């Protein structure tokens, strides 16, 4: 299988991020594609959840029912994982 062309990467990134246009230049689309892959893989590696009692009340008040904060590289990030 051949690697994707720059145009294919641009269109994939545009679709995944719901952008009005393809990202330009090609390098910007490549960087976004790498970031998308990194965050997807990071989510699927099941980082630990941050207990709600360790979170500031201002953050807890904005969490939806069942939503958790995951610790990624020492930084708490909301979980939107499709891997669970």
C-alpha positions in Angstrom: 0.0 0.0 0.0 1.4 3.4 -1.0 1.6 6.2 1.6 -1.1 8.9 1.3 -0.5 11.9 -0.9 -0.4 15.4 0.6 -3.8 16.0 -0.9 -5.3 12.9 0.8 -3.8 14.0 4.1 -5.2 17.5 3.7 -8.7 16.2 3.0 -8.6 13.7 5.8 -7.6 16.4 8.3 -10.2 18.8 7.0 -12.9 16.1 7.4 -11.8 15.0 10.9 -11.6 18.5 12.2 -14.6 19.8 10.3 -12.6 22.6 8.8 -14.1 24.8 6.0 -11.0 24.3 3.8 -8.1 22.0 3.7 -5.1 23.1 5.8 -2.3 24.8 3.9 0.6 24.5 3.5 1.0 20.7 3.2 3.3 20.8 6.3 0.5 22.2 8.4 -1.8 19.3 7.4 1.0 16.8 8.1 1.5 18.4 11.6 -2.2 18.2 12.3 -2.4 14.6 11.1 0.5 13.7 13.5 -1.3 15.5 16.4 -4.6 13.7 15.6 -2.8 10.3 15.6 -0.9 11.2 18.8 -4.1 12.2 20.7 -6.0 9.1 19.4 -3.3 6.8 20.5 -2.9 8.6 23.9 -6.6 8.2 24.5 -6.5 4.5 23.7 -3.7 3.8 26.1 -6.2 4.5 29.0 -4.4 7.0 31.1 -5.4 7.2 34.8 -8.5 9.1 35.8 -8.0 12.1 38.1 -10.3 11.6 41.2 -12.9 14.3 41.4 -11.8 15.2 44.9 -8.4 16.2 43.5 -10.0 18.6 41.0 -11.0 22.2 41.6 -14.7 22.7 42.1 -14.7 25.1 39.1 -13.7 22.2 36.9 -16.0 19.6 38.5 -19.0 21.9 38.0 -18.4 21.9 34.2 -18.1 18.1 33.9 -21.1 16.3 32.3 -22.5 13.3 34.2 -20.1 10.4 33.7 -17.4 12.6 32.2 -14.0 12.2 33.7 -10.7 14.0 33.6 -7.7 11.9 32.5 -4.1 12.6 33.5 -2.0 12.8 30.4 1.6 13.7 30.9 0.8 15.2 34.2 -1.9 17.4 32.7 -5.6 16.7 33.3 -7.5 16.5 30.1 -11.3 15.9 29.6 -12.0 12.4 28.3 -13.6 12.2 24.9 -12.3 8.7 24.2 -13.9 6.4 21.8 -11.7 3.6 23.1 -13.6 2.7 26.3 
